[in-house]
Amino acid sequence: MEAKKPILSAAALLLVVAGCQASASVGVTSTTGANAPNVANKKAQSAIIQAHCTHAYQCNTFGGSHRFRDYDSCDRELRSETLASPVCAHDIDASKLSQCLDSIRSAGCGEGSGVQSERLCSNETLCR
């Protein structure tokens, strides 16, 4: 008779836990990309610059005949042109920023590999 008590207690506990988990998601709101808030211009600018310069570093495209001497020069040069236009003086759409950053991170290291990210990360795309 003693052996049946732990089994019944374990079964009862399992039912209670399962019941709690089933009702835990009721009333929970999830956010989708369509409802994502805008991102402050300076924060978006920094994220894009960091992604670009990190990509350049990973592809070993600093120095020599490359555009940027090092990470700091990459940061300085891109800061003067990324989201710096007066038409960009507002918050940036989070879903557009996400597409931009994803395209930078997924770009290869060969010649012409950044064409997609240049289009998705352009002031014209992000600032409309």
Secondary structure per residue as TSV (DSSP state, phi and psi in degrees):
chain	resnum	aa	ss	phi	psi
A	1	M	-	360.0	-36.2
A	2	E	T	-63.2	-33.2
A	3	A	T	-68.6	-27.8
A	4	K	H	-74.1	-30.0
A	5	K	H	-61.4	-49.1
A	6	P	H	-62.8	-36.0
A	7	I	H	-67.1	-44.6
A	8	L	H	-65.7	-39.2
A	9	S	H	-65.4	-41.7
A	10	A	H	-64.9	-40.3
A	11	A	H	-65.8	-41.1
A	12	A	H	-64.4	-41.9
A	13	L	H	-63.5	-40.8
A	14	L	H	-62.0	-41.6
A	15	L	H	-65.1	-40.1
A	16	V	H	-65.5	-46.7
A	17	V	H	-64.0	-44.5
A	18	A	H	-62.2	-39.5
A	19	G	H	-64.7	-39.0
A	20	C	H	-67.2	-41.7
A	21	Q	H	-67.4	-35.7
A	22	A	H	-66.1	-34.6
A	23	S	H	-91.9	-5.3
A	24	A	H	-65.5	-30.3
A	25	S	T	-87.0	-6.2
A	26	V	T	-67.2	127.3
A	27	G	T	85.5	1.3
A	28	V	-	-83.8	129.6
A	29	T	-	-99.3	133.0
A	30	S	-	-112.0	149.0
A	31	T	-	-102.8	133.5
A	32	T	-	-106.7	168.2
A	33	G	G	-59.1	-29.7
A	34	A	G	-66.7	-26.7
A	35	N	G	-105.6	11.0
A	36	A	-	-64.7	139.8
A	37	P	-	-71.7	163.1
A	38	N	-	-73.0	160.2
A	39	V	B	-111.6	136.8
A	40	A	-	-56.2	141.2
A	41	N	H	-51.4	-50.9
A	42	K	H	-64.0	-36.9
A	43	K	H	-68.4	-42.2
A	44	A	H	-63.8	-43.1
A	45	Q	H	-58.8	-47.9
A	46	S	H	-62.7	-40.1
A	47	A	H	-64.4	-42.0
A	48	I	H	-66.1	-45.3
A	49	I	H	-63.1	-45.5
A	50	Q	H	-60.5	-43.4
A	51	A	H	-63.5	-45.5
A	52	H	H	-62.2	-48.6
A	53	C	H	-69.7	-35.2
A	54	T	H	-65.2	-41.4
A	55	H	H	-62.5	-44.2
A	56	A	H	-61.1	-40.7
A	57	Y	H	-63.7	-46.9
A	58	Q	H	-63.9	-30.2
A	59	C	T	-90.4	3.4
A	60	N	T	56.4	46.7
A	61	T	-	-113.1	44.6
A	62	F	B	-112.3	147.2
A	63	G	S	79.3	179.9
A	64	G	T	58.2	-130.5
A	65	S	T	-87.6	3.6
A	66	H	S	-78.3	161.1
A	67	R	S	-60.6	-41.2
A	68	F	B	-108.7	138.6
A	69	R	S	-71.7	-41.5
A	70	D	S	-159.9	-175.0
A	71	Y	H	-60.6	-42.8
A	72	D	H	-63.9	-40.6
A	73	S	H	-69.4	-33.1
A	74	C	H	-61.0	-49.4
A	75	D	H	-59.0	-48.3
A	76	R	H	-60.7	-50.0
A	77	E	H	-65.8	-44.9
A	78	L	H	-68.6	-31.7
A	79	R	H	-61.9	-31.7
A	80	S	T	-78.2	-12.3
A	81	E	T	-123.9	-16.5
A	82	T	T	-86.2	117.2
A	83	L	T	54.3	27.5
A	84	A	-	-93.8	-9.1
A	85	S	S	-67.1	147.1
A	86	P	G	-57.5	-27.4
A	87	V	G	-73.2	-8.0
A	88	C	G	-103.5	12.9
A	89	A	-	-79.0	36.4
A	90	H	S	-139.7	174.6
A	91	D	-	-64.8	155.3
A	92	I	B	-106.6	138.5
A	93	D	-	-59.3	124.0
A	94	A	H	-62.7	-37.3
A	95	S	H	-70.2	-36.7
A	96	K	H	-67.0	-40.8
A	97	L	H	-62.6	-42.3
A	98	S	H	-61.2	-42.6
A	99	Q	H	-63.6	-41.3
A	100	C	H	-59.2	-52.8
A	101	L	H	-63.5	-39.6
A	102	D	H	-62.3	-39.2
A	103	S	H	-68.5	-35.3
A	104	I	H	-66.3	-48.5
A	105	R	H	-66.1	-28.8
A	106	S	H	-94.9	-2.5
A	107	A	-	-69.1	145.6
A	108	G	-	-77.6	-170.9
A	109	C	S	-109.9	1.5
A	110	G	S	-83.1	173.1
A	111	E	T	-59.9	131.9
A	112	G	T	78.9	6.0
A	113	S	T	-73.8	-15.0
A	114	G	T	-98.7	11.7
A	115	V	H	-60.6	-44.5
A	116	Q	H	-62.2	-44.9
A	117	S	H	-69.9	-32.8
A	118	E	H	-61.8	-39.6
A	119	R	H	-70.8	-47.8
A	120	L	H	-71.6	-22.8
A	121	C	T	-104.6	7.7
A	122	S	S	-70.3	153.3
A	123	N	H	-57.1	-36.6
A	124	E	H	-63.3	-39.2
A	125	T	H	-75.9	-47.7
A	126	L	H	-77.7	-24.1
A	127	C	T	-100.2	3.9
A	128	R	-	-82.9	360.0
